[in-house]
Amino acid sequence: MLLLLIMEKKKIKKGKIAILGFVFLAAIFLAAGNPFQANSQSLFNPADFFIKTSPESAGPDTEVVAEAVSFNFDINRAYITWVLNNKTMIKGKGEKILKFSTGQAGKSAVLTAFVTAEDGTQLQKTLTFSNAEVDLLWQAQTLTPVWYRGKALATPGSKIRISAFPRFFNTSPENLIYQWKRNYEPQISSSGLGKRSIEITLPLDDPYAREKIEVEVSNLVKTISAKKSIQMEAGGFKLLFYENNPLEGIRFQQALNNLVLKQDNIELKAEPYFFATEDKDNLSYEWTINREKVAPQIIGNIFSLNIAPGITGSFSLEANIKNPRKIIQFIQKSLTVTKE
């Protein structure tokens, strides 16, 4: 009988031996990532347990706490095996919590929990952390002078454009789905395929307005997604004085707080910051000296100050800037002028 078996084996072709060897090796490899035996009875019902993570939406290089949770059986008595990227991290009875890092950006992390309940039922659940990212950049549509190197700030009643810049999705940003929320409310009309930007207007009657903007970006089949939120806050209007030199132009290198004059005349410019861009041509300017209204003599925001010869002393020069279309938008500032 043994001799016959050996003779039958010799008749097997070498190609078949190679195939059998490959199948055997594949079985070993799969068993390393899956602790369930092939002949064991399994019931895969996602409703029986789930994996809760903190934070809920983790980005790259983020420390995550994963917890196996069930309301259908005692998870504390279950035998749990945690596998991260085909590597067993921890296993044992009641091992319901795993702490791990999602890893570097651009590389997915796959986490699987294999659970054997006390009655022998076998379950598994898999989470994929795509490690994709999305950045949010915003631009307030408010006034700043051409020499200003800072960021235009948002103010009450101003428009803000927020744009999403996804990374590590391996697809064009125009082929991604963008789901926008404003103060937790879905913005249906601003969401959809390729809608990378949203435009909001801060409340006009709230000088301390705060708006939370959130976006979730995903591919078409939603196997990869990333979230980002930003808090938009209303700032204040700003007014600065500069000297308008007839030969050099605006001396924007230094704003004036107090002014000491040796000459009898000077031109000053009142430069408004952060009023709505759309209202640039509607701003009104009013100048006063010691609270007495005077004519600007040149144009609205440039004041030509002429002091009679022999006059010395100090006085207050004040500029008031208003937006007649939005009466809540105004600012005033004074400058102490001393003639020596």
Helices and strands as residue ranges (DSSP letters): H 2-10, H 14-33, G 46-48, E 50-54, E 63-69, G 75-77, E 79-84, E 87-93, E 97-101, E 109-116, E 122-129, E 133-140, E 159-167, G 173-175, E 177-182, E 185-186, G 188-190, E 192-193, E 197-201, E 210-218, E 225-233, E 238-245, E 249-250, E 258-261, E 265-273, G 277-282, E 284-289, E 292-294, E 297-299, E 302-306, E 313-322, E 330-339
